[in-house]
Amino acid sequence: LALLVLALGPPPTVLGVAGVAAALLAVLLQLPATAHLFTSPFYLHYSGVQEPGPSPRDYLAVLASTWHYQLALLTTFTITLSVHPAVTALVRPSSSLASPWHDKYFVPVCCFLTQAMSDWLGRSLATLSQWPGPGRSTELLTLATSLLRAAFLPLIMLCNVSPSNRRSAVLLGQDWLYVLLLVVFSLLGGFLTNLCYMLAPAKVSGGRREVAGLLLTTALVVGLGLGSLLGPVLVRLL
């Protein structure tokens, strides 16, 4: 595959979309393959399991029980990947004075490191606090928060993103304001991610918890794919 990519020499944008699409296709193909594996005589013999694995009815039952968390996780990663790194990597410091911070360190620190550390902190807070607990209100609150998180997209786009190559005005040009928005945005993303992974499997029992985890991973990858497709669209809207 690497030799084929080198031979064809596609542009980076096409290569990125193709890579994410290939990963998405692989995960989608994994669902029927995994369902078949659990029922194969080879698996049943060597695993020591006497009963067949999850059936299509089990997948539908788990999805019906955990769809709030599945949709919340898909929305969370779609929104995250639509703005990061496609938009955030184009943010420039408000000062135009040449310096190592301006030319070399601003984007790695204020884009990638800030997002990664804030996302990790959000996941850690969800794991340590174990809040909120399971319940109908938590399901609705998680889904609503993941949808409302989209409000950060226009706010980040109003920051000093690609200031020399955009049609719209920069209204939030202060560096600290952009960093604050990205920190809160990433904290929420990490918190919601771990919340979904903790609470969705808890809604089902036995072997269906593995099905819930597989469906969550599928929602995550679909979100990654959708977000990577929306990123270039947001850049064009600047």
C-alpha positions in Angstrom: 0.0 0.0 0.0 2.8 2.4 0.8 4.5 1.7 -2.5 1.2 2.3 -4.3 0.8 5.7 -2.5 4.4 6.6 -3.5 3.7 5.6 -7.1 0.5 7.5 -7.4 1.6 10.6 -5.4 -1.8 11.9 -4.4 -2.1 15.3 -2.8 -2.1 15.3 1.0 -5.8 16.3 1.2 -6.8 13.3 -0.9 -4.5 11.0 0.9 -5.8 12.0 4.3 -9.5 11.5 3.3 -8.6 8.2 1.7 -6.8 7.0 4.8 -9.7 7.9 7.1 -12.2 6.3 4.7 -10.1 3.1 4.6 -10.0 2.9 8.4 -13.8 3.6 8.6 -14.5 0.8 6.0 -12.3 -1.6 8.0 -14.3 -1.0 11.2 -17.6 -1.3 9.4 -16.5 -4.6 7.9 -15.4 -5.7 11.4 -19.0 -5.8 12.7 -20.3 -8.7 10.5 -16.9 -10.4 10.7 -17.0 -10.3 14.5 -20.6 -11.5 14.6 -19.6 -14.5 12.5 -16.5 -15.2 14.6 -18.6 -15.7 17.7 -20.7 -18.3 16.1 -18.0 -20.2 14.3 -17.2 -23.8 15.4 -13.5 -22.9 15.6 -14.1 -20.1 18.1 -16.6 -22.1 20.2 -14.2 -25.1 20.4 -11.0 -23.2 21.4 -12.6 -20.5 23.5 -14.4 -23.0 25.7 -17.6 -21.1 25.2 -20.5 -23.5 24.8 -23.1 -20.9 23.7 -22.9 -18.9 20.5 -21.8 -15.3 20.5 -24.0 -12.2 20.1 -26.6 -12.4 17.4 -27.8 -9.6 15.2 -30.7 -9.3 17.6 -28.2 -8.7 20.4 -26.6 -5.9 18.4 -30.0 -4.2 17.8 -31.0 -4.6 21.5 -27.7 -3.1 22.7 -28.0 -0.2 20.2 -31.6 0.4 21.3 -30.5 0.5 24.9 -27.4 2.7 24.5 -28.1 4.8 21.5 -27.9 8.0 23.5 -24.2 7.3 24.3 -23.5 6.0 20.8 -24.9 9.2 19.2 -23.1 11.4 21.8 -19.8 9.8 21.1 -20.2 10.1 17.3 -21.2 13.7 17.7 -18.3 14.4 20.0 -15.6 13.1 17.6 -17.3 14.6 14.6 -17.2 18.1 16.1 -13.6 17.6 17.4 -12.2 16.4 14.1 -14.0 19.0 12.1 -12.1 21.8 13.9 -8.9 20.1 15.1 -6.5 20.1 13.5 -7.9 21.5 10.2 -8.8 24.9 11.7 -6.7 25.0 14.9 -3.5 24.4 13.0 -4.1 27.6 11.0 -4.3 29.8 14.1 -1.5 32.4 14.3 -0.3 34.5 17.3 -1.8 38.0 17.5 1.7 39.6 17.6 3.4 39.8 14.2 6.9 40.2 15.7 9.3 37.5 14.5 10.5 35.3 17.3 11.0 31.6 18.1 7.6 31.6 19.8 5.9 33.2 16.8 7.6 31.2 14.1 8.3 27.8 15.8 6.5 27.1 19.0 3.0 28.7 18.9 1.2 26.2 16.8 2.7 23.0 18.4 2.1 24.3 21.9 -1.2 26.2 21.5 -2.8 23.8 19.0 -1.6 20.2 19.5 -0.1 20.1 23.0 -3.0 22.2 24.5 -5.6 20.1 22.9 -4.0 16.8 23.8 -3.4 17.7 27.4 -6.9 19.2 27.9 -8.5 16.1 26.3 -6.4 13.8 28.6 -7.4 15.9 31.6 -11.1 15.7 30.7 -10.9 11.9 30.4 -9.1 11.7 33.7 -11.7 13.9 35.4 -14.5 11.6 34.2 -12.7 8.5 35.4 -11.8 9.9 38.8 -15.1 11.6 39.6 -17.4 8.9 38.2 -19.9 11.7 37.7 -22.7 11.9 36.7 -24.0 8.5 37.6 -26.1 6.3 35.4 -29.7 7.3 34.7 -32.1 8.7 32.2 -31.2 12.3 33.0 -27.5 11.5 32.4 -28.2 10.0 29.0 -30.1 13.1 27.9 -27.6 15.5 29.4 -24.7 13.7 27.8 -26.3 13.8 24.4 -27.4 17.4 24.8 -23.9 18.5 25.9 -22.3 16.8 22.9 -24.6 18.6 20.5 -24.3 22.0 22.3 -20.5 21.6 22.1 -20.8 22.6 18.4 -21.2 26.2 19.5 -17.4 26.3 19.9 -16.9 25.8 16.2 -17.9 29.4 15.1 -16.2 30.8 18.2 -12.8 29.2 17.3 -13.2 30.2 13.7 -13.6 33.8 14.8 -10.1 33.6 16.4 -6.9 34.6 14.6 -7.2 31.7 12.1 -5.3 32.2 8.9 -5.5 36.0 9.2 -3.9 36.7 5.9 -6.0 34.3 3.9 -9.6 34.6 5.0 -12.7 36.5 3.8 -14.4 37.0 7.2 -13.2 39.3 10.0 -11.2 38.2 13.0 -13.3 39.1 16.1 -11.5 37.2 18.8 -7.9 37.9 18.1 -6.4 37.6 21.6 -4.2 34.6 22.0 -5.4 33.8 25.6 -9.0 33.8 24.4 -8.3 31.2 21.7 -6.3 29.0 24.2 -9.2 29.3 26.7 -11.8 28.2 24.1 -9.6 25.3 23.0 -9.0 24.1 26.6 -12.7 24.1 27.5 -13.6 22.5 24.1 -11.1 19.7 24.6 -11.9 19.2 28.3 -15.5 18.6 27.4 -14.6 16.3 24.5 -12.4 14.1 26.7 -14.9 14.1 29.5 -17.8 13.1 27.2 -15.7 10.4 25.6 -14.9 8.6 28.8 -18.4 9.1 30.1 -19.9 7.3 27.1 -17.4 4.4 27.4 -18.1 4.0 31.1 -21.9 4.3 31.1 -23.0 2.6 27.9 -21.6 -0.9 28.7 -23.1 -0.6 32.2 -26.6 -0.4 30.7 -26.3 -4.0 29.5 -25.1 -7.2 31.1 -23.0 -10.3 30.3 -21.6 -10.7 26.8 -23.6 -7.7 25.6 -21.1 -5.4 27.2 -18.6 -6.4 24.6 -21.1 -5.6 21.9 -21.7 -2.2 23.5 -17.9 -1.5 23.4 -17.7 -2.6 19.8 -20.6 -0.3 18.8 -19.0 2.6 20.7 -15.7 2.1 18.8 -17.6 2.0 15.5 -19.4 5.3 16.5 -16.0 6.8 17.3 -14.4 5.9 14.0 -17.5 7.1 12.1 -17.2 10.4 13.9 -13.5 10.6 13.0 -14.4 10.1 9.4 -17.2 12.6 9.3 -15.1 15.2 11.2 -12.2 14.8 8.8 -14.6 15.5 5.9 -16.1 18.6 7.5 -12.7 20.1 8.4 -11.9 21.4 4.9 -15.4 22.7 4.6 -14.9 24.9 7.7 -11.6 26.1 6.4 -13.3 27.3 3.2 -15.9 29.1 5.2 -13.2 31.4 6.8 
